[in-house]
Amino acid sequence: MYQQKIKTITNNNSVSNQNKKIINMSTFNILKREDVSANNQAIFDNLNKALGFVPNLYATYANSDTALENYLTFANAKTSLSAKEKEVVNLAVSQVNDCIYCLSAHTAIGKMNGFTDAQILELRAGFSSVNEKFDALAKLAKNITVNRGKTDQDVLENYFNAGYTKGNLIDTISLVGDKTISNYIHSTTQVPVDFPVAPPLELETI
């Protein structure tokens, strides 16, 4: 009986220690330059030169020796979509995935690309009242994300009727996937938002 009690206590302590490890592993601190690999340090230096800081989500990618470089390579790769069209997709996808970090970042980037606050809210909701092509693109990006890739035929036809090509479609789907990865990384890590926080989307005001 005495031995059994000791065994139980020991097992409970073991479980407690395991839980502590899980808690520590699931907490993501913001990595500093000295915390990352030499390759990521060089990327941090370039980001500081270009942006003046390393965004927290980028620093989170740097927990991997390769993910940050891969992400930035894709983000800066050639595409048939314009800078504004990329933001249409980024905003629509991030809204569906409820990623406040990416919504905040792309609200700021969207403004840099000429969108107004009202237009950004529309794009987040998955439409545009001022541009037919942006409207079709936002609807497609939202539809793909909501349906996990099973695009509704009428939405796809509307996209093509707006003037987009099959090449544009592949680039759009690729961007949806890329942005979804960022959304998921933030949803999992919950690192602090270091952009002006995007306002909540209130459909009745749009």
C-alpha positions in Angstrom: 0.0 0.0 0.0 2.8 2.4 1.0 4.7 1.5 -2.2 1.6 2.1 -4.3 1.2 5.6 -2.9 4.8 6.5 -3.6 4.4 5.3 -7.2 1.3 7.4 -7.6 2.9 10.5 -6.3 5.9 9.9 -8.5 3.7 9.5 -11.6 1.8 12.7 -10.8 5.0 14.6 -10.5 6.1 13.2 -13.8 2.8 14.4 -15.4 3.3 17.8 -13.8 6.8 18.1 -15.2 5.5 17.1 -18.7 2.9 19.8 -18.5 5.5 22.4 -17.6 7.5 21.4 -20.7 4.4 21.6 -22.9 3.6 25.1 -21.5 7.2 26.3 -22.1 7.2 24.8 -25.6 3.9 26.5 -26.6 5.0 29.9 -25.5 6.6 31.9 -28.3 8.9 34.8 -27.2 9.9 37.3 -29.8 13.3 36.2 -31.0 16.1 38.8 -31.1 19.0 38.9 -33.6 21.3 37.0 -31.2 18.7 34.2 -30.8 18.6 33.2 -34.5 20.8 31.4 -37.0 23.4 33.2 -39.0 21.2 33.0 -42.1 18.3 34.5 -40.2 20.6 37.2 -38.7 21.4 38.4 -42.2 17.7 38.5 -43.0 17.0 40.5 -39.8 19.6 43.0 -40.8 18.0 43.4 -44.3 14.6 43.8 -42.7 15.9 46.5 -40.3 17.4 48.4 -43.2 14.2 48.1 -45.3 11.5 48.5 -42.7 13.2 49.9 -39.7 12.3 46.8 -37.6 11.7 43.1 -37.7 7.9 42.4 -37.6 7.1 40.0 -34.8 5.6 37.4 -37.2 8.8 37.4 -39.3 10.7 36.9 -36.1 8.5 33.9 -35.3 9.2 32.4 -38.7 12.9 32.6 -37.6 12.3 29.7 -35.1 13.0 27.7 -38.2 16.4 28.1 -39.9 14.7 28.0 -43.4 11.1 29.2 -43.1 11.7 33.0 -43.0 13.9 32.9 -46.1 11.4 30.7 -47.9 8.5 32.9 -46.9 10.2 36.1 -48.0 11.3 34.5 -51.3 7.8 33.6 -52.2 6.4 36.9 -51.0 8.8 38.8 -53.2 8.6 36.4 -56.2 7.2 37.5 -59.6 3.4 37.1 -60.0 0.8 38.2 -62.5 -1.1 40.0 -59.7 -0.4 43.7 -59.0 0.6 44.9 -55.5 -3.0 46.1 -55.0 -4.5 42.8 -56.1 -2.2 41.0 -53.7 -3.6 43.1 -50.9 -7.1 42.3 -52.0 -6.3 38.6 -51.5 -4.4 39.1 -48.3 -7.2 41.0 -46.7 -10.0 38.7 -47.7 -8.2 35.5 -46.7 -7.0 37.0 -43.3 -10.6 38.0 -42.5 -11.9 34.5 -43.1 -9.1 33.0 -41.0 -9.7 35.7 -38.3 -6.0 36.6 -38.1 -5.8 40.0 -36.3 -2.0 40.2 -36.9 -2.3 39.8 -40.7 -5.4 42.0 -40.9 -3.5 44.7 -39.1 -0.4 44.4 -41.2 -2.3 44.3 -44.5 -4.5 47.2 -43.5 -1.4 49.3 -43.2 0.1 47.9 -46.4 -3.3 48.4 -48.2 -3.3 52.0 -47.2 0.3 52.3 -48.5 -1.0 51.0 -51.8 -3.8 53.5 -52.1 -6.8 51.9 -50.5 -9.0 53.9 -48.2 -10.3 52.7 -44.8 -13.7 52.0 -46.3 -12.3 50.1 -49.2 -10.2 48.0 -46.9 -13.2 47.0 -44.9 -15.1 46.0 -48.0 -12.2 43.9 -49.2 -12.0 42.2 -45.8 -15.7 41.4 -46.2 -15.0 39.9 -49.6 -16.2 42.4 -52.1 -15.5 45.8 -53.6 -18.1 48.4 -54.6 -15.7 50.6 -56.6 -13.8 48.1 -58.8 -15.2 45.2 -60.7 -12.0 43.2 -60.9 -11.2 43.7 -57.2 -14.7 42.6 -56.4 -14.4 39.4 -58.4 -10.9 38.8 -56.9 -12.0 39.4 -53.3 -15.1 37.1 -53.8 -12.8 34.3 -55.2 -10.2 34.6 -52.4 -12.9 34.5 -49.8 -14.7 31.6 -51.5 -11.5 29.5 -51.8 -10.7 30.1 -48.2 -14.1 29.4 -46.8 -14.5 26.2 -48.9 -11.0 25.0 -48.4 -10.2 25.1 -52.1 -13.5 23.8 -53.4 -14.3 26.9 -55.4 -18.0 27.5 -56.3 -18.4 27.5 -60.1 -20.4 30.8 -60.2 -17.7 32.5 -58.3 -15.0 31.2 -60.6 -17.0 32.2 -63.7 -17.4 35.7 -62.3 -13.7 35.9 -61.8 -13.0 35.0 -65.4 -15.7 37.3 -66.7 -14.0 40.2 -64.8 -11.0 39.7 -67.1 -8.7 37.3 -65.1 -6.9 34.5 -66.8 -6.1 30.9 -65.8 -2.6 32.1 -65.0 -4.0 34.7 -62.7 -6.1 32.0 -61.0 -3.0 29.9 -60.2 -1.2 32.9 -58.8 -4.3 33.8 -56.7 -4.6 30.3 -55.3 -0.9 30.3 -54.5 -1.3 33.6 -52.7 -4.3 32.2 -50.7 -2.1 29.3 -49.6 0.8 31.5 -48.6 -1.4 33.9 -46.6 -3.2 31.0 -44.9 0.2 29.8 -43.6 0.9 33.2 -42.1 -2.6 33.3 -40.6 -2.1 29.8 -39.1 1.3 30.7 -37.6 -0.1 33.7 -35.8 -3.2 31.9 -34.7 -1.0 29.2 -33.1 1.7 31.4 -31.7 -0.3 34.5 -30.7 2.7 36.8 -30.9 1.9 40.4 -30.1 0.6 42.6 -33.0 3.2 45.3 -33.8 1.1 47.2 -36.3 -1.8 49.6 -35.6 -4.6 47.1 -34.7 -7.2 46.7 -37.4 -10.7 47.7 -36.4 -13.4 45.0 -36.0 -15.4 44.3 -39.2 -19.0 45.4 -38.7 -20.9 44.3 -41.8 -23.8 46.6 -41.1 -21.6 49.6 -41.5 -20.4 48.6 -45.0 
